[in-house]
Amino acid sequence: MSANSGGAEELLEVVLVKGGRTKIRYQGVLLADDGTRVAVRAAWAGAGVRDFGFVRFEPGDVFTEYYWRDRWYAVKEVRDAGGRLKGWYCDITRPAVRTGAELVVEDLDLDLWVSADGADVRRLDEDEFAASGLAETDPRAAAAALAALDALERLALEGGFSAPPA
């Protein structure tokens, strides 16, 4: 399976679900789907500027997003409107599910940020993950989520974010 090679861009609706509710829904351009990994390019879908202190997401930013059907994370390469790399925002998720023109991803609260130069690697929202109760309600999923966060952090610390993830 691959992206449309015809001339028209194929759009994919990305749906991020958290706690059984849709958190955000946006359209992106399908870049590739090899049956395991789905790549999508999308403009910043938030309303206005989102300043995390260590990075700002703002109108004009472009996200090249990678989702897997067999991994517990999604990796989003973030560039500003001029194409300058800001870094990578990684969501810990259940494996993605694509049905036609819709890609559904369940957010498990944990995140990882990796700056463009790799000097700033930070684990995010561990308090939200602990408060979610996932460790009690679905211990296997909680263990998979923590293992995915650890694996991404190791990859980042070893300089593995200089190219799109394989």
N, CA, C and O of each residue as an XYZ file, in Angstrom:
664
protein
N       0.846     -1.171      0.000
C       0.000      0.000      0.000
C       0.891      1.234      0.000
O       1.877      1.277      0.736
N       0.578      2.201     -0.778
C       1.353      3.430     -0.790
C       0.423      4.597     -1.078
O      -0.748      4.420     -1.415
N       0.961      5.762     -0.939
C       0.181      6.962     -1.218
C      -0.174      7.011     -2.689
O       0.468      6.365     -3.518
N      -1.165      7.755     -2.997
C      -1.633      7.938     -4.358
C      -0.510      8.497     -5.218
O       0.050      9.546     -4.900
N      -0.181      7.818     -6.288
C       0.880      8.303     -7.173
C       0.306      9.050     -8.367
O       1.051      9.439     -9.266
N      -0.963      9.251     -8.390
C      -1.642      9.943     -9.457
C      -1.354     11.411     -9.475
O      -0.155     11.455     -9.751
N      -1.707     12.414     -9.360
C      -1.263     13.781     -9.237
C      -1.959     14.417     -8.072
O      -1.381     15.280     -7.410
N      -3.180     14.024     -7.795
C      -3.923     14.626     -6.701
C      -3.429     14.091     -5.363
O      -3.107     12.912     -5.215
N      -3.382     14.988     -4.413
C      -2.976     14.565     -3.072
C      -4.121     13.809     -2.409
O      -5.283     14.206     -2.497
N      -3.775     12.726     -1.753
C      -4.770     11.959     -1.016
C      -4.804     12.479      0.413
O      -3.776     12.535      1.088
N      -5.993     12.859      0.870
C      -6.143     13.383      2.218
C      -6.504     12.260      3.178
O      -7.183     11.296      2.825
N      -6.025     12.421      4.401
C      -6.307     11.457      5.455
C      -6.759     12.242      6.674
O      -6.116     13.215      7.067
N      -7.849     11.824      7.263
C      -8.351     12.448      8.489
C      -7.666     11.769      9.670
O      -7.801     10.561      9.858
N      -6.930     12.546     10.465
C      -6.253     12.019     11.651
C      -7.137     12.332     12.846
O      -7.530     13.479     13.058
N      -7.449     11.298     13.629
C      -8.315     11.452     14.792
C      -7.538     11.001     16.015
O      -7.172      9.831     16.133
N      -7.288     11.932     16.921
C      -6.590     11.615     18.163
C      -7.640     11.480     19.258
O      -8.381     12.416     19.555
N      -7.682     10.292     19.848
C      -8.668      9.960     20.864
C      -7.967      9.839     22.206
O      -6.854      9.321     22.296
N      -8.626     10.321     23.241
C      -8.079     10.200     24.599
C      -9.231      9.893     25.538
O     -10.219     10.627     25.583
N      -9.104      8.813     26.283
C     -10.163      8.447     27.224
C     -11.497      8.200     26.562
O     -12.540      8.485     27.149
N     -11.486      7.667     25.331
C     -12.720      7.361     24.620
C     -13.368      8.553     23.925
O     -14.419      8.404     23.303
N     -12.756      9.734     24.022
C     -13.316     10.926     23.390
C     -12.349     11.483     22.357
O     -11.132     11.369     22.506
N     -12.895     12.080     21.318
C     -12.050     12.705     20.307
C     -11.435     13.963     20.893
O     -12.143     14.881     21.307
N     -10.099     13.997     20.924
C      -9.359     15.145     21.453
C      -9.148     16.186     20.355
O      -9.317     17.385     20.579
N      -8.776     15.708     19.164
C      -8.572     16.583     18.017
C      -8.748     15.762     16.743
O      -8.480     14.561     16.709
N      -9.202     16.442     15.707
C      -9.422     15.820     14.395
C      -8.937     16.826     13.354
O      -9.311     17.998     13.400
N      -8.108     16.373     12.421
C      -7.600     17.283     11.394
C      -7.242     16.491     10.145
O      -7.070     15.272     10.190
N      -7.134     17.207      9.029
C      -6.768     16.579      7.766
C      -5.295     16.781      7.484
O      -4.720     17.826      7.784
N      -4.698     15.753      6.898
C      -3.329     15.830      6.440
C      -3.224     15.176      5.077
O      -4.153     14.517      4.609
N      -2.089     15.370      4.456
C      -1.823     14.745      3.165
C      -1.128     13.416      3.427
O      -0.109     13.363      4.115
N      -1.681     12.355      2.878
C      -1.061     11.036      3.013
C       0.204     11.017      2.161
O       0.147     11.202      0.945
N       1.328     10.794      2.799
C       2.605     10.711      2.090
C       2.947      9.277      1.714
O       3.484      9.016      0.637
N       2.628      8.344      2.622
C       2.936      6.934      2.373
C       2.194      6.061      3.364
O       1.906      6.477      4.486
N       1.890      4.853      2.938
C       1.340      3.819      3.815
C       1.846      2.498      3.284
O       1.393      2.018      2.244
N       2.800      1.906      4.010
C       3.385      0.636      3.561
C       2.740     -0.573      4.227
O       3.251     -1.688      4.129
N       1.616     -0.350      4.905
C       0.932     -1.435      5.586
C       1.300     -1.516      7.060
O       0.557     -2.094      7.853
N       2.430     -0.947      7.431
C       2.858     -0.904      8.830
C       2.970      0.528      9.313
O       2.465      0.869     10.382
N       3.632      1.371      8.527
C       3.834      2.768      8.899
C       3.055      3.672      7.960
O       3.055      3.478      6.745
N       2.389      4.663      8.543
C       1.636      5.655      7.786
C       2.322      7.004      8.004
O       2.577      7.392      9.144
N       2.618      7.713      6.925
C       3.234      9.034      7.009
C       2.247     10.070      6.473
O       1.645      9.892      5.413
N       2.100     11.150      7.229
C       1.137     12.202      6.911
C       1.826     13.554      7.097
O       2.633     13.719      8.011
N       1.511     14.518      6.233
C       1.990     15.888      6.418
C       0.771     16.758      6.709
O      -0.229     16.713      5.992
N       0.874     17.549      7.772
C      -0.260     18.384      8.162
C       0.231     19.712      8.722
O       1.307     19.796      9.314
N      -0.571     20.732      8.525
C      -0.293     22.028      9.138
C      -0.663     21.955     10.612
O      -1.497     21.142     11.011
N      -0.042     22.805     11.414
C      -0.370     22.875     12.840
C      -1.879     22.992     12.983
O      -2.497     23.906     12.436
N      -2.465     22.061     13.719
C      -3.916     21.974     13.829
C      -4.472     22.685     15.059
O      -5.687     22.738     15.245
N      -3.610     23.222     15.884
C      -4.085     23.907     17.080
C      -4.610     25.294     16.757
O      -4.375     25.838     15.678
N      -5.314     25.837     17.705
C      -5.832     27.187     17.546
C      -4.780     28.171     18.053
O      -4.486     28.208     19.248
N      -4.226     28.951     17.164
C      -3.234     29.941     17.557
C      -1.902     29.333     17.952
O      -1.492     28.298     17.426
N      -1.235     29.990     18.886
C       0.102     29.580     19.329
C      -0.026     28.725     20.578
O      -0.810     29.034     21.474
N       0.746     27.652     20.632
C       0.840     26.818     21.834
C       2.288     26.855     22.279
O       3.162     26.271     21.638
N       2.538     27.547     23.384
C       3.889     27.729     23.901
C       4.110     26.785     25.070
O       3.483     26.916     26.121
N       5.013     25.831     24.869
C       5.333     24.862     25.916
C       6.490     25.342     26.790
O       6.828     24.693     27.780
N       7.095     26.468     26.432
C       8.266     26.948     27.148
C       9.547     26.525     26.449
O      10.466     27.331     26.297
N       9.617     25.302     26.034
C      10.791     24.777     25.338
C      10.604     24.750     23.832
O      11.576     24.593     23.094
N       9.359     24.901     23.357
C       9.051     24.991     21.926
C       7.690     25.670     21.788
O       6.827     25.560     22.659
N       7.524     26.369     20.673
C       6.236     26.990     20.348
C       5.717     26.372     19.057
O       6.427     26.312     18.052
N       4.468     25.913     19.099
C       3.791     25.495     17.887
C       2.901     26.665     17.486
O       2.193     27.238     18.314
N       2.951     27.013     16.184
C       2.213     28.191     15.752
C       1.732     28.032     14.317
O       2.233     27.188     13.573
N       0.753     28.853     13.934
C       0.267     28.790     12.560
C       1.440     28.861     11.580
O       2.362     29.658     11.756
N       1.391     28.029     10.561
C       2.468     27.954      9.576
C       3.398     26.786      9.815
O       4.091     26.351      8.896
N       3.428     26.262     11.047
C       4.261     25.086     11.319
C       3.737     23.890     10.536
O       2.532     23.734     10.337
N       4.663     23.057     10.100
C       4.316     21.867      9.330
C       4.808     20.640     10.094
O       5.959     20.575     10.527
N       3.916     19.681     10.247
C       4.214     18.439     10.941
C       4.254     17.301      9.927
O       3.298     17.095      9.179
N       5.355     16.568      9.905
C       5.404     15.327      9.146
C       5.298     14.235     10.199
O       6.188     14.061     11.031
N       4.199     13.509     10.144
C       3.823     12.600     11.216
C       3.944     11.151     10.766
O       3.553     10.788      9.656
N       4.491     10.342     11.649
C       4.681      8.916     11.379
C       3.917      8.121     12.423
O       4.118      8.289     13.626
N       3.032      7.248     11.937
C       2.209      6.403     12.799
C       2.467      4.946     12.424
O       2.692      4.627     11.257
N       2.435      4.077     13.414
C       2.659      2.659     13.169
C       1.464      1.842     13.627
O       0.786      2.180     14.597
N       1.230      0.767     12.908
C       0.185     -0.178     13.287
C       0.713     -1.212     14.287
O      -0.065     -1.965     14.871
N       2.033     -1.246     14.481
C       2.629     -2.255     15.366
C       3.512     -1.656     16.462
O       4.249     -2.386     17.125
N       3.448     -0.361     16.657
C       4.241      0.295     17.697
C       3.328      1.177     18.544
O       2.254      1.593     18.107
N       3.773      1.447     19.744
C       2.983      2.186     20.711
C       3.388      3.658     20.766
O       3.448      4.252     21.842
N       3.663      4.236     19.606
C       3.991      5.656     19.554
C       3.785      6.218     18.165
O       3.644      5.491     17.181
N       3.771      7.565     18.122
C       3.744      8.322     16.874
C       4.836      9.375     16.995
O       5.025      9.958     18.063
N       5.553      9.620     15.907
C       6.636     10.602     15.899
C       6.274     11.697     14.905
O       5.931     11.424     13.754
N       6.356     12.941     15.369
C       5.977     14.088     14.546
C       7.161     15.030     14.407
O       7.593     15.651     15.378
N       7.682     15.131     13.190
C       8.751     16.086     12.903
C       8.107     17.454     12.720
O       7.164     17.604     11.943
N       8.622     18.458     13.442
C       8.014     19.788     13.441
C       8.967     20.784     12.796
O      10.121     20.914     13.202
N       8.462     21.488     11.779
C       9.235     22.534     11.102
C       8.428     23.820     11.094
O       7.198     23.797     11.058
N       9.135     24.940     11.129
C       8.438     26.223     11.049
C       8.044     26.503      9.604
O       8.363     25.727      8.703
N       7.351     27.613      9.390
C       6.850     27.956      8.054
C       7.968     28.077      7.028
O       7.732     27.866      5.838
N       9.180     28.413      7.461
C      10.313     28.540      6.555
C      11.061     27.235      6.331
O      12.039     27.198      5.584
N      10.611     26.174      6.969
C      11.244     24.868      6.788
C      12.314     24.525      7.816
O      12.911     23.450      7.749
N      12.568     25.432      8.774
C      13.583     25.172      9.797
C      13.057     24.133     10.785
O      11.943     24.255     11.294
N      13.869     23.110     11.049
C      13.495     22.051     11.973
C      13.445     22.573     13.397
O      14.416     23.149     13.887
N      12.310     22.372     14.064
C      12.180     22.726     15.483
C      12.531     21.518     16.353
O      13.170     21.656     17.396
N      12.107     20.334     15.912
C      12.366     19.117     16.670
C      11.306     18.074     16.396
O      10.594     18.129     15.394
N      11.218     17.118     17.315
C      10.281     16.008     17.171
C       9.425     15.903     18.415
O       9.935     15.880     19.535
N       8.125     15.841     18.210
C       7.180     15.628     19.300
C       6.665     14.206     19.151
O       6.113     13.846     18.111
N       6.843     13.407     20.181
C       6.456     11.997     20.132
C       5.310     11.744     21.098
O       5.405     12.051     22.286
N       4.243     11.189     20.584
C       3.099     10.800     21.395
C       3.178      9.304     21.667
O       3.430      8.514     20.757
N       2.963      8.923     22.908
C       2.843      7.506     23.228
C       1.368      7.168     23.032
O       0.489      7.773     23.646
N       1.117      6.190     22.166
C      -0.243      5.852     21.744
C      -0.389      4.340     21.615
O       0.598      3.605     21.606
N      -1.596      3.904     21.520
C      -1.828      2.522     21.080
C      -1.496      2.499     19.584
O      -1.484      3.548     18.940
N      -1.230      1.326     19.033
C      -0.979      1.255     17.586
C      -2.129      1.892     16.796
O      -3.298      1.759     17.157
N      -1.770      2.580     15.720
C      -2.742      3.304     14.896
C      -3.631      2.339     14.120
O      -3.231      1.227     13.774
N      -4.839      2.797     13.861
C      -5.802      2.011     13.084
C      -6.293      2.888     11.936
O      -6.855      3.961     12.155
N      -6.072      2.415     10.712
C      -6.556      3.157      9.543
C      -7.725      2.405      8.932
O      -7.658      1.205      8.666
N      -8.802      3.160      8.718
C      -9.974      2.641      8.029
C     -10.291      3.626      6.920
O     -10.795      4.720      7.174
N      -9.993      3.235      5.689
C     -10.227      4.129      4.560
C      -9.428      5.404      4.690
O      -8.200      5.368      4.770
N     -10.121      6.540      4.711
C      -9.465      7.844      4.764
C      -9.390      8.386      6.196
O      -9.239      9.591      6.397
N      -9.494      7.495      7.189
C      -9.423      7.926      8.588
C      -8.369      7.113      9.329
O      -8.308      5.889      9.215
N      -7.542      7.825     10.092
C      -6.506      7.197     10.911
C      -6.808      7.557     12.360
O      -6.797      8.731     12.732
N      -7.079      6.538     13.177
C      -7.430      6.760     14.575
C      -6.265      6.337     15.454
O      -5.713      5.246     15.315
N      -5.908      7.245     16.370
C      -4.787      7.014     17.268
C      -5.255      7.342     18.684
O      -5.803      8.417     18.929
N      -5.036      6.408     19.618
C      -5.424      6.631     21.012
C      -4.233      7.112     21.820
O      -3.246      6.395     21.984
N      -4.336      8.340     22.324
C      -3.292      8.983     23.112
C      -3.270      8.382     24.517
O      -4.311      8.258     25.162
N      -2.067      8.008     24.993
C      -1.921      7.431     26.327
C      -1.221      8.380     27.296
O      -0.628      7.934     28.279
N      -1.283      9.663     27.033
C      -0.821     10.741     27.907
C       0.678     10.990     27.903
O       1.082     12.144     28.042
N       1.515      9.994     27.754
C       2.964     10.206     27.788
C       3.445     10.808     26.479
O       2.937     10.477     25.407
N       4.433     11.699     26.575
C       5.013     12.331     25.394
C       6.515     12.483     25.589
O       7.027     12.413     26.706
N       7.203     12.691     24.479
C       8.636     12.955     24.507
C       8.913     14.082     23.523
O       8.392     14.079     22.408
N       9.728     15.040     23.932
C      10.173     16.108     23.041
C      11.661     15.940     22.796
O      12.426     15.680     23.725
N      12.072     16.090     21.536
C      13.481     16.057     21.160
C      13.739     17.314     20.332
O      13.137     17.488     19.272
N      14.629     18.193     20.804
C      14.936     19.422     20.071
C      15.694     19.094     18.789
O      16.244     18.003     18.642
N      15.715     20.039     17.877
C      16.357     19.840     16.570
C      17.813     19.428     16.695
O      18.297     18.614     15.908
N      18.518     19.982     17.678
C      19.934     19.639     17.845
C      20.142     18.419     18.736
O      21.277     17.991     18.944
N      19.054     17.855     19.266
C      19.141     16.662     20.108
C      19.614     16.929     21.523
O      19.727     15.997     22.320
N      19.895     18.185     21.853
C      20.415     18.513     23.184
C      19.320     18.509     24.252
O      19.606     18.301     25.432
N      18.082     18.735     23.848
C      16.970     18.782     24.798
C      16.052     17.599     24.528
O      15.299     17.580     23.555
N      16.135     16.618     25.410
C      15.270     15.440     25.336
C      14.480     15.421     26.636
O      15.055     15.285     27.716
N      13.166     15.558     26.531
C      12.379     15.611     27.763
C      11.132     14.750     27.710
O      10.374     14.752     26.740
N      10.955     14.014     28.795
C       9.753     13.212     29.000
C       8.670     14.157     29.513
O       8.918     14.991     30.384
N       7.470     14.014     28.964
C       6.376     14.915     29.303
C       5.153     14.141     29.803
O       4.905     13.004     29.403
N       4.417     14.782     30.670
C       3.087     14.323     31.104
C       3.084     12.996     31.858
O       2.091     12.269     31.836
N       4.198     12.680     32.527
C       4.222     11.444     33.307
C       3.213     11.502     34.452
O       2.678     10.469     34.853
N       2.944     12.706     34.985
C       1.943     12.852     36.036
C       0.543     12.545     35.509
O      -0.256     11.905     36.193
N       0.251     13.003     34.293
C      -1.053     12.705     33.680
C      -1.215     11.213     33.443
O      -2.292     10.657     33.652
N      -0.140     10.569     33.007
C      -0.178      9.125     32.772
C      -0.469      8.398     34.082
O      -1.318      7.507     34.121
N       0.223      8.769     35.145
C       0.004      8.126     36.449
C      -1.437      8.339     36.912
O      -2.067      7.420     37.435
N      -1.952      9.550     36.719
C      -3.312      9.874     37.155
C      -4.387      9.208     36.290
O      -5.535      9.091     36.718
N      -4.025      8.769     35.076
C      -5.011      8.175     34.164
C      -5.552      6.846     34.671
O      -6.646      6.435     34.285
N      -4.793      6.166     35.538
C      -5.239      4.878     36.058
C      -5.018      3.718     35.106
O      -5.469      2.604     35.374
N      -4.327      3.960     33.994
C      -4.117      2.900     33.013
C      -3.364      1.710     33.614
O      -3.627      0.563     33.252
N      -2.437      1.978     34.523
C      -1.677      0.882     35.143
C      -2.601     -0.080     35.887
O      -2.306     -1.270     35.988
N      -3.705      0.427     36.400
C      -4.663     -0.429     37.110
C      -5.682     -1.055     36.168
O      -6.021     -2.230     36.309
N      -6.168     -0.281     35.211
C      -7.236     -0.776     34.339
C      -6.730     -1.636     33.188
O      -7.437     -2.530     32.722
N      -5.512     -1.371     32.727
C      -4.942     -2.138     31.608
C      -3.423     -2.200     31.781
O      -2.684     -1.507     31.081
N      -2.958     -3.040     32.725
C      -1.523     -3.094     33.030
C      -0.646     -3.417     31.820
O       0.472     -2.909     31.724
N      -1.126     -4.245     30.901
C      -0.328     -4.573     29.712
C      -0.128     -3.345     28.837
O       0.972     -3.116     28.334
N      -1.178     -2.555     28.651
C      -1.067     -1.339     27.852
C      -0.147     -0.330     28.548
O       0.658      0.330     27.891
N      -0.265     -0.211     29.860
C       0.597      0.712     30.605
C       2.057      0.309     30.462
O       2.920      1.165     30.271
N       2.337     -0.975     30.552
C       3.716     -1.464     30.405
C       4.229     -1.198     28.988
O       5.382     -0.807     28.806
N       3.375     -1.409     27.991
C       3.772     -1.152     26.597
C       4.037      0.339     26.391
O       4.974      0.710     25.683
N       3.225      1.187     27.000
C       3.398      2.637     26.870
C       4.725      3.071     27.486
O       5.467      3.841     26.876
N       5.027      2.589     28.677
C       6.288      2.959     29.332
C       7.491      2.423     28.562
O       8.513      3.100     28.455
N       7.373      1.217     28.030
C       8.462      0.645     27.228
C       8.682      1.472     25.959
O       9.822      1.677     25.541
N       7.589      1.949     25.345
C       7.705      2.775     24.136
C       8.391      4.102     24.461
O       9.244      4.557     23.699
N       8.031      4.720     25.575
C       8.657      5.977     25.978
C      10.151      5.766     26.230
O      10.976      6.570     25.795
N      10.493      4.694     26.925
C      11.908      4.386     27.191
C      12.676      4.167     25.885
O      13.804      4.640     25.743
N      12.070      3.453     24.936
C      12.734      3.163     23.659
C      12.968      4.447     22.862
O      14.044      4.638     22.294
N      11.975      5.318     22.818
C      12.131      6.588     22.101
C      13.178      7.471     22.770
O      13.969      8.123     22.089
N      13.188      7.494     24.093
C      14.181      8.301     24.803
C      15.594      7.780     24.517
O      16.514      8.566     24.293
N      15.761      6.462     24.527
C      17.081      5.885     24.192
C      17.493      6.271     22.780
O      18.635      6.670     22.550
N      16.572      6.156     21.840
C      16.851      6.513     20.449
C      17.278      7.974     20.353
O      18.232      8.300     19.647
N      16.578      8.846     21.059
C      16.908     10.278     21.037
C      18.282     10.536     21.637
O      19.066     11.301     21.075
N      18.582      9.915     22.760
C      19.859     10.132     23.434
C      21.032      9.581     22.631
O      22.169     10.023     22.795
N      20.746      8.612     21.760
C      21.785      8.045     20.891
C      21.871      8.777     19.562
O      22.608      8.347     18.675
N      21.129      9.881     19.399
C      21.180     10.673     18.181
C      20.350     10.110     17.036
O      20.597     10.449     15.879
N      19.376      9.262     17.331
C      18.594      8.598     16.309
C      17.475      9.398     15.682
O      16.704      8.853     14.893
N      17.361     10.689     16.011
C      16.291     11.491     15.436
C      16.770     12.417     14.335
O      16.089     13.393     14.019
N      17.919     12.140     13.743
C      18.431     13.000     12.682
C      17.789     12.710     11.329
O      17.963     13.477     10.382
N      17.053     11.614     11.233
C      16.356     11.246     10.001
C      14.979     10.718     10.387
O      14.769     10.345     11.541
N      14.038     10.677      9.449
C      12.727     10.130      9.767
C      12.851      8.697     10.298
O      13.649      7.910      9.788
N      12.066      8.366     11.312
C      12.134      7.030     11.877
C      11.733      5.964     10.861
O      10.843      6.170     10.035
N      12.391      4.852     10.940
C      12.102      3.734     10.014
C      11.007      2.859     10.547
O      10.634      1.877      9.905
